[in-house]
Amino acid sequence: MGSESGRFKRGAQSRISQWLRLRPKASAEDPGRERERLLLAVAAAGLPIAPAAHPVGYRCSCERMGCPTPARHPLSFAWQTQSTTDRSQIERWVRNQPQANFVTATGMVHDVLDVPLEAGRDALERLLAAGIAVGPVAESGADGPAAQARMLFFTATRGTPEDEDEWWPCELDCHPETMDEHPGLRWHCRGSYVLLPPAALPGDLAVAWVRGMEHPLPDPLTLLETLTDACALHAGTADHDPVASVAWPLSR
């Protein structure tokens, strides 16, 4: 009886081992397919995307001498008009440019509130503890120098009023060419973009989702006070209230 039981167990183990060898690999073991799935989820949520440069060692694939934003900029100067949510086009880009990063153009469907990583982590914990709806969140360069590590909060846009005369500027507005001037909170809206996860950065760094696109985009003003407060504490200037200087309408 014991020997039959042993043979049965060995047979079962053999079948399990065979099944493990033959089963399809999980998506985590197929980074190309997982990358495509994540990018298509962004497009399905209505966020337009376009191809971007990628790292080549510590350099940028654009081969520009002294590229100021290596692996962080679109491939085309026409990225705003090139950005799309078309599934077929995105599939072609992903499959034909397997190393490319991707950016999403802000200010059409969504904005991004971009803060120092440690401030962002503190704010995210506080927002969730308070029961405030937080949308998709990504981390950029989390294992790199603290000055370059950022957290990105994806929100609904406030940047496309029906009547252009109603457009109000925001002192936190951030465009790609002015990012170095905004070490604290950056508000990416019309004319700006951010790298989308998953993206590779020089030095084996990355941009990755903390909370994915299954979370609805919130109004940015529901996050702004907590984010600015966390940034002020992070910078050691808690006595300054940056919310008071925001020139953005409080109603749509």
C-alpha positions in Angstrom: 0.0 0.0 0.0 2.8 2.3 1.0 4.7 1.7 -2.3 1.5 2.3 -4.4 1.0 5.6 -2.5 4.6 6.6 -3.2 4.2 5.8 -6.9 1.0 7.8 -7.0 2.7 10.8 -5.4 5.7 10.6 -7.7 3.4 10.4 -10.7 1.4 13.4 -9.5 4.6 15.4 -8.9 5.8 14.4 -12.4 2.6 15.6 -14.0 2.7 18.9 -12.1 6.4 19.4 -13.2 5.4 18.8 -16.8 2.5 21.2 -16.5 4.7 23.9 -15.1 7.2 23.4 -18.0 4.4 23.6 -20.6 2.1 26.3 -19.2 2.3 29.8 -20.8 4.6 32.2 -19.2 3.1 34.8 -16.9 2.8 38.3 -18.3 5.5 39.5 -15.8 7.9 37.1 -17.6 7.0 38.7 -20.9 7.8 42.4 -20.4 6.9 43.3 -24.0 3.4 42.0 -23.7 3.0 43.5 -20.3 4.2 46.9 -21.6 1.8 46.8 -24.4 -1.1 45.9 -22.1 -0.3 48.8 -19.8 0.0 51.4 -22.6 -3.2 50.2 -24.2 -5.0 50.6 -20.8 -3.8 54.2 -20.7 -5.2 54.8 -24.2 -8.4 53.0 -23.4 -8.9 55.6 -20.6 -8.7 58.3 -23.2 -5.1 59.6 -22.5 -3.3 60.3 -25.7 0.3 58.9 -26.0 3.3 59.2 -28.4 6.7 57.5 -28.7 9.6 58.9 -26.7 13.4 58.4 -26.6 14.9 55.6 -24.6 18.3 55.2 -22.7 21.4 53.8 -24.4 23.6 53.2 -21.3 23.7 56.7 -19.7 23.0 58.5 -22.9 19.9 59.2 -24.9 18.8 57.3 -28.0 18.3 60.7 -29.8 22.1 60.9 -30.0 22.0 64.7 -29.3 25.2 65.8 -27.7 24.5 66.7 -24.1 20.7 65.9 -24.4 19.2 67.8 -21.4 16.5 65.2 -20.8 17.9 61.9 -21.8 15.2 59.2 -22.5 12.5 61.7 -21.2 11.4 63.5 -24.4 9.2 62.6 -27.4 10.8 61.3 -30.6 9.0 63.9 -32.7 8.7 67.7 -32.5 5.1 67.1 -33.6 4.3 65.0 -30.5 1.2 67.0 -29.6 -0.5 66.3 -32.9 1.0 62.8 -33.1 -0.4 61.8 -29.7 -3.3 59.3 -30.1 -5.5 56.8 -28.3 -5.9 54.7 -31.5 -5.2 51.1 -30.5 -3.9 49.9 -33.9 -1.4 52.8 -34.1 -0.2 52.2 -30.5 0.2 48.5 -31.2 2.4 49.3 -34.3 4.5 51.7 -32.3 5.0 49.2 -29.4 5.9 46.3 -31.7 8.0 48.2 -34.2 9.9 50.2 -31.5 10.3 47.7 -28.6 12.8 49.9 -26.7 10.9 53.2 -27.0 9.5 55.0 -24.0 6.1 56.7 -24.3 4.8 60.1 -23.2 1.3 61.2 -22.6 0.2 64.7 -23.7 -1.4 66.5 -20.7 -4.1 69.2 -20.8 -6.5 67.5 -23.1 -8.0 64.8 -21.0 -5.8 64.8 -18.0 -3.3 66.8 -16.0 -0.4 65.5 -13.9 0.6 66.9 -10.5 4.3 66.0 -10.2 6.1 66.2 -6.8 9.3 65.1 -5.1 9.1 61.4 -4.3 9.3 61.6 -0.6 6.7 64.4 -0.5 4.5 62.4 -2.8 4.7 59.2 -0.7 3.8 61.2 2.4 0.9 62.9 0.6 -0.4 59.7 -0.8 -0.5 58.1 2.6 -2.4 61.0 4.0 -4.9 61.2 1.2 -5.7 57.5 1.4 -6.0 57.7 5.2 -8.5 60.6 4.8 -10.6 58.6 2.3 -9.9 61.0 -0.6 -10.2 59.4 -4.0 -6.8 59.2 -5.6 -6.4 58.3 -9.2 -3.5 56.7 -11.0 -0.1 57.4 -9.4 3.4 56.6 -10.8 7.0 56.9 -9.4 9.9 58.1 -11.5 13.5 57.3 -10.7 12.7 55.9 -7.3 16.1 54.3 -6.8 18.1 57.2 -8.1 19.3 60.5 -6.7 16.6 62.1 -4.4 16.7 65.3 -6.4 15.5 63.5 -9.5 13.0 61.1 -7.9 9.4 62.1 -8.5 5.8 61.0 -7.9 3.2 61.7 -10.5 -0.5 62.1 -9.6 -2.8 61.7 -12.7 -5.9 63.9 -12.5 -8.7 65.1 -14.7 -7.7 68.3 -16.6 -8.8 71.8 -15.8 -7.0 73.1 -18.8 -9.5 73.1 -21.7 -12.3 75.6 -20.9 -15.0 75.8 -23.6 -14.5 79.5 -23.9 -10.8 80.4 -24.3 -11.5 83.8 -22.6 -12.1 81.9 -19.4 -8.5 80.5 -19.4 -6.7 81.3 -16.2 -3.0 80.8 -15.8 -1.6 78.8 -12.9 1.6 79.7 -11.1 2.3 76.0 -10.8 2.1 75.5 -14.6 5.0 73.4 -15.8 6.1 72.8 -19.4 9.0 70.5 -20.5 11.4 73.4 -21.0 10.7 74.9 -17.5 10.8 71.7 -15.4 14.2 72.6 -13.8 12.7 75.8 -12.5 10.1 73.9 -10.5 11.9 71.6 -8.0 8.7 71.5 -5.9 5.2 70.8 -7.2 4.8 70.9 -11.0 1.4 71.1 -12.6 1.6 69.5 -16.1 -1.3 70.9 -18.2 -1.7 72.3 -21.7 1.5 72.0 -23.8 3.3 69.6 -21.4 3.8 65.9 -21.2 5.1 63.2 -18.8 6.7 59.8 -19.3 4.3 56.9 -19.0 5.0 53.7 -17.1 6.6 51.4 -17.9 9.6 53.5 -19.0 13.3 53.0 -18.7 15.7 55.8 -17.6 19.5 56.1 -17.7 21.3 54.4 -14.9 18.9 51.4 -14.7 16.1 53.6 -13.3 12.5 53.4 -14.3 9.0 54.9 -14.3 6.5 52.5 -12.8 2.8 52.5 -11.6 2.0 52.6 -7.9 -1.7 52.8 -8.7 -2.9 51.9 -12.2 -5.4 53.2 -14.7 -8.2 51.2 -13.0 -8.6 54.2 -10.7 -10.7 57.1 -12.1 -9.1 60.5 -12.6 -9.9 62.8 -9.7 -10.3 66.6 -9.8 -6.8 68.0 -9.1 -8.1 70.5 -6.5 -9.1 67.6 -4.2 -5.4 66.6 -4.0 -3.7 70.0 -4.3 -3.7 71.2 -0.7 -2.3 67.9 0.6 0.4 67.8 -2.1 1.5 71.4 -1.6 1.6 71.0 2.2 3.7 67.8 1.8 6.0 69.7 -0.6 6.4 72.5 1.8 7.2 70.1 4.7 9.6 68.3 2.4 11.4 71.5 1.5 11.5 72.7 5.1 9.2 75.7 4.4 6.0 74.7 6.2 5.4 78.3 7.1 4.7 79.1 3.4 1.3 78.4 2.0 1.7 77.8 -1.7 -2.0 77.1 -2.1 -2.8 80.7 -1.4 -0.9 81.8 -4.5 -2.5 79.4 -7.0 -4.2 81.5 -9.6 -6.6 78.7 -10.8 -10.4 79.0 -10.8 -12.0 76.9 -8.0 -14.9 75.9 -10.2 -15.2 74.7 -13.7 
